[in-house]
Amino acid sequence: MDQVIEVVDSHTGGEPTRVIVAGGPNLGTGSMAERLSLFREHFDYLRSALIREPRGSDVLVGAIVCKPKNPASTAGVIFFNNVGYLGMCGHGTIGLAVTLARKGLITPGKHELETPVGNVSFVLHNNHRVSVDNVASYRYRKDVSVEVDGLGTVTGDIAWGGNWFFLVGNHGQEITVDNAERLTDYCHRVREALVAHGIAGENGHEIDHIELFSPPTNPEQADSKNFVLCPGNAYDRSPCGTGTSAKLACLYADGKIKEGDVWRQESVIGSIFEGRIRALPDSTYEQGKVIPTITGSAYISAESRVIIDPEDPFAHGIG
Ligand code: PYC
């Protein structure tokens, strides 16, 4: 018998999110980290069925909405992509908020959201505009140099923004969409080199996102432009919510932003997130951790019923 799953697709600054709104598996009542383990162990085929070709694409991020553990929260969520699972996802949270509003499940205002890496919250301003208060973010190590095959020495900061990032300012690359193939190759090589040299995030966590920066296209509209390579080798079309959070943590650690400032991060395709910080002074990391607030807009692009036909040789996706 066919398995039928209802999904809503949206995009946030060009980066797509596919949210399972009905027909998903029952993951029990544990924490989101526990439910992520269950999903990974028993339902990973759904991740690849929904995200990989022929139904999806490498750039798509998926999400399953869960009943929260704490009844005071609006929902729980697990994010996934073409190769695995994400701790948090900023563009995905904005897409999720707009999806829940579309389904009539939430109204404008503040909402708590449980994720595998901790609770976040978001404010739905209207049908499109959302601000996400992300997990506490921090710079773990500054100016880390790595020898990269074919590129020489590359130096960057390691920071946590809900995923692990290596942030590089001095790379000599042109950050434009036309140059995406070369940028992808550059970032891929850097990521491989970090793994090969045992350079990791705190507690040995793999750094699976590489983020390059350049001046913005128009300094009146943005403060910086980025290119973010995601774990499955697709680049983020949005400025990357967790990547912008990692950047804000580095800027704060360098004394370049303070509470009340607005940082406008442009993506490689020209979409913009606004970032703000709230300082957490009692931290052991340099000047401290920050709670980043990321504001962006998402738009619904489809409401569909996905059919998984057991006779289909590619029912669970290609690859
Ligand atoms: O917006 O945090 C984000 C994100 C992570 C991967 C793709 N987008």
Boltz pocket constraint, residues with backbone or C-beta under 6 A from the ligand:
constraints:
  - pocket:
      binder: B
      contacts: [[A, 15], [A, 61], [A, 86], [A, 88], [A, 89], [A, 90], [A, 91], [A, 92], [A, 230], [A, 236], [A, 238], [A, 239], [A, 240], [A, 241], [A, 242], [A, 243]]
      max_distance: 6.0
